[in-house]
């Protein structure tokens, strides 16, 4: 499936909500991303072992549970 789900976009918004920037980041796997949080200095993204393995409609039909992959925590420095 090649590049299926191997990137995500991180958006930076102004205080008024206007889009200031959007940059793609590489992901270690095509994980379903449901939760994230932000601190003053970091963005923290939970990468669950629900992996996109097929293009499907509804999208959930393309997900497979791969517990052997484990949950990964991606921490991004906001200054990068």
N, C-alpha and C positions, 0 to 999 in steps of 0.2 A: 504493500500500500504506500510505500515511499514516504512522502512528507505529511501524511495525514496527522494533523494535530500536533506537530512538533514545534509550533511557534505560538506565542500569545502576544497580544499587544498591551503595552502599559501606556495609559493615557495620563497626561498631566493637564489638569484643569486650573483655570484662574479662580480667584475668589468668587467671581461672578458666575462661574460655571462654564465659561468659554473654553474651548479646546486650545491649549497652548502647544502641545506636542503629543505625538503618538509614535512609539518605537517598538519594533518587534523584539522579542527575546526568545532565545532558543530554550526548548524544554527537553529534559532528558527522556521523556516518553510522552506518548499521546494520551495523557491522563485527562479524565473528567475533572474539571476544576469547579468546585462548588463554593469553597470558602477561601477567603484571604483576609488579611488585616494590614494595617499600616501603623507604624510608630513614627516618631519624629524623624528618624533617620533611615528606616527600612520598610520595605514591603515584604510581607511574609505570605507565601502561597502554599497551600496544602495540595499535594499531588497524590490523589488516591489511586489505588490499583484497579479502578474502573478504567479500562483502556479502550480507546476508539480503535477498532480493528476492521471496520467496514463502513463504507458509505451506505446509509440506510435511512429510510423514513418509516416511522419516526426515528429521530436520531438515536434514541435510547436502544433501538434494536441493533445498532452497530457497536454497542459497548459490551465488553466481556470482563468479568471479574477475574483478576489474576492476583490472588493474595500472595503468591510466592514473590511478586514484585515488591511488596511492602508499600507503605505510605512514605512519601518523600516530602521534605520540607525545603522549599526554595526560598532563600533569603536574599533580597535584592537591596543594595545600597542605593538610596534615592539620588545620591550625587553622581552615580554612574550613568 
